[in-house]
Amino acid sequence: MSATLDDLPIRDDLRGQVPYGAPQAPLPVALNVNENTHPVPPEVADDILDAVAIALREVNRYPDREFTDLREHLADYLGHGLVREQVWAANGSNEVLQHLLQAFAGPGRSAFGFAPTYSMYPLLTRGTGAEWRAGTRAHDFTVSAESAAAQVAEAEPDVVFLCAPNNPTGTPLPLDVIEAVYAATRGIVIVDEAYVEFAPHEAPSAVTLLPDRPRLVVSRTMSKAFAFAGARVGYLAADPAVIDALRLVRLPYHLSALTQAAATAALQHAPTMLRMVDDIVAQRDRISATVSALGYQPYASWTNFVLFGDVPDPARTWQALYDRGVLIRDVGIPHHLRVTAGTEQETTAFLDALASIDSGA
Ligand SMILES: Cc1ncc(COP(=O)(O)O)c(C=O)c1O
């Protein structure tokens, strides 16, 4: 007979916790984890394959521990005069965030974010033995500079997460909120820009705030706009001293030679990799307009997904969509559901399925 967690000498602070568990169901239309549902363009895939093949010939050796080439390409992609000494990368931005928490949170410390926000923040925080503290947002899920600064000043966290734009709500975060939060804390301020490529092109990134803010970190990922979720590549920009801190906690050779080769090759084709972004944004806006016409309440989104409210029974609607072959996400906000913008066809399948469902109102 197999043991249960209760039978094991597991850390007391992990008892009763629930792992990350977005369903991975093999449905024809999967719009539940904010992936880019467009595959990597074939011409880029060929180049990536060539790069991986070359790296494979030397895979008997440990990879470049400092992933120098990749950091240089990431710095170039980020622009704003950033150099590789200001860039770090890991296996997905989840691991980037974990490195930050290992270095700056840990036992006896705390991390803070404005709920509802990305569900991995509390899990990663507690994983390092730190305490998670949740702040609040307005009814429309925005947070003002004044309120954000006051809440952070009161909580006195060691790490603040600002998800910009926010998952699961899609809400943009103006730069004045980031400036106010930075001024209100002595802790590390992480701006998670996982979805920033889906924001309006003229909207400034938090990267512009990095000069003279050594405790500010801007985290990014290749999982979303770059259509590279399966390759697991996330990165950040920060003061070189922050990068030095992360070297203390990372595993040696944490980025495999194959990952480094694939990501570097993909970055050389950034415009092609990103070419579906405008189409995804168009599908997102189509979702907002159509769910609104169907009587639901979509929230403003600068991401590749839409949160919509006025859903009388989210579990019932989720199941009815599932039964029609469409997987979306019940993020646990009462009367709300979240859907990722897919290809035009997938988006149409979702909208048609939703229109065919009696909402039960
Ligand atoms: C806000 C946010 N940050 C980070 C991530 C993690 O992305 P990855 O680990 O694939 O880079 C996600 C994924 O959904 C996200 O929504």
The ligand as an SDF file (V2000), in Angstrom:
LIG
                    3D

 16 16  0  0  0  0  0  0  0  0999 V2000
    1.9220   36.3490  -14.9960 C   0  0  0  0  0  0  0  0  0  0  0  0
    2.7050   35.1420  -15.3340 C   0  0  0  0  0  0  0  0  0  0  0  0
    3.9950   35.0850  -14.9940 N   0  0  0  0  0  0  0  0  0  0  0  0
    4.7370   34.0090  -15.2780 C   0  0  0  0  0  0  0  0  0  0  0  0
    4.2110   32.9280  -15.9390 C   0  0  0  0  0  0  0  0  0  0  0  0
    5.0780   31.7290  -16.1530 C   0  0  0  0  0  0  0  0  0  0  0  0
    5.4570   31.5580  -17.4280 O   0  0  0  0  0  0  0  0  0  0  0  0
    6.6850   30.6160  -17.8360 P   0  0  0  0  0  0  0  0  0  0  0  0
    7.1900   29.9080  -16.6160 O   0  0  0  0  0  0  0  0  0  0  0  0
    6.1310   29.7110  -18.8460 O   0  0  0  0  0  0  0  0  0  0  0  0
    7.7040   31.5690  -18.3770 O   0  0  0  0  0  0  0  0  0  0  0  0
    2.8650   32.9390  -16.3290 C   0  0  0  0  0  0  0  0  0  0  0  0
    2.2770   31.7710  -17.0270 C   0  0  0  0  0  0  0  0  0  0  0  0
    1.1110   31.6500  -17.2300 O   0  0  0  0  0  0  0  0  0  0  0  0
    2.1020   34.0800  -16.0140 C   0  0  0  0  0  0  0  0  0  0  0  0
    0.8040   34.1330  -16.3170 O   0  0  0  0  0  0  0  0  0  0  0  0
  1  2  1  0
  2  3  1  0
  2 15  2  0
  3  4  2  0
  4  5  1  0
  5  6  1  0
  5 12  2  0
  6  7  1  0
  7  8  1  0
  8  9  2  0
  8 10  1  0
  8 11  1  0
 12 13  1  0
 12 15  1  0
 13 14  2  0
 15 16  1  0
M  END
$$$$
